[in-house]
Amino acid sequence: MSVLQECGEGRIGGIEYTVLGDGGPVTVFAHGLGGTSGETRPLALKAPGTRVLLSFRGHGDSDALVDGWDYDVLADDLRTVADHVGATACVALSLGCGALLRILRDEPTRFDRLAFVMPAAIDADRADGATLRLESLGAAIDRGDVEAVTAALMSEVPTALRERRAIPLLLNRRAEALVRRPAPVPRRTDRPLDDRSVLSKVSAPALVIGQADDHLHPLALARELAAALPAAELLALPEGGVFWTATAEAQTALADHLGSADIEEI
């Protein structure tokens, strides 16, 4: 019996997920640090078939993580939901990309289609200030400082867009949601892979999406990931492209990439 519904919510192993649509392919969506299933909804908007949007433990309405997260924990969450719903494709965002890479290290053929959106790490520690920015955001969340959290989120929005009336309201709303529970913290220093050469065993077609002038998710790192995957295509967007300035292009690219799986099966 299928666990999927045309539209609904589910829970397994303390992990909350939302189901959108029906039919094939079945794609699981994994969000970024501090996000929830709602963060990946724009990425799923045009995607074909059934879309399953999870919230990692320690995020959203999923169970809390007493000892914090590492990539093994995140990979277990992603694998649990993917196996439960029979997902054949995965779209991962930011931190979620690390969880997907950890799965591929151990199961290089687990998915038929892959998409990495704004990857933040592969096999090296970040030495460019990204960790400090995330620690500052986490401290503001734990203080319940909505203003500071909003300011941190605003710093990732292209300057030309910050004066638009809706943007401060949207970011303030997200900040208010973030301070309602403790900030997700790493349980140890970790990276998705020890050696990216293990990705040579991944044969599934992959789409890697990066955007210019993103300090937390460098476009150069997206290029490196695309080069490490044998069957990868890179989509390089302008500053703020994924969620602000070229959202339709990102959505269409994801839909085309995921939809091509059905064409090959006919």
Stockholm file with secondary structure:
# STOCKHOLM 1.0

chainA/1-266         MSVLQECGEGRIGGIEYTVLGDGGPVTVFAHGLGGTSGETRPLALKAPGTRVLLSFRGHGDSDALVDGWDYDVLADDLRTVADHVGATACVALSLGCGALLRILRDEPTRFDRLAFVMPAAIDADRADGATLRLESLGAAIDRGDVEAVTAALMSEVPTALRERRAIPLLLNRRAEALVRRPAPVPRRTDRPLDDRSVLSKVSAPALVIGQADDHLHPLALARELAAALPAAELLALPEGGVFWTATAEAQTALADHLGSADIEEI
#=GR chainA/1-266 SS CCCCCSEEEEEETTEEEEEESCSSCEEEEECCTTCCGGGGHHHHTTCCSEEEEEECTTSTTSCCCTTCBCHHHHHHHHHHHHHHHTCCEEEEETHHHHHHHHHHHHCTTSCSEEEEESCCCSSSCCCSSHHHHHHHHHHHHHHTCHHHHHHHHHTTSCGGGTTSTHHHHHHHHHHHHHTTSCCCCBSSCCCSCSCGGGGGGCCSCEEEEEETTCSSSCHHHHHHHHHHSTTEEEEEECTTIIIIISHHHHHHHHHHHHHHHHHHHC
#=GC SS_cons         CCCCCSEEEEEETTEEEEEESCSSCEEEEECCTTCCGGGGHHHHTTCCSEEEEEECTTSTTSCCCTTCBCHHHHHHHHHHHHHHHTCCEEEEETHHHHHHHHHHHHCTTSCSEEEEESCCCSSSCCCSSHHHHHHHHHHHHHHTCHHHHHHHHHTTSCGGGTTSTHHHHHHHHHHHHHTTSCCCCBSSCCCSCSCGGGGGGCCSCEEEEEETTCSSSCHHHHHHHHHHSTTEEEEEECTTIIIIISHHHHHHHHHHHHHHHHHHHC
//
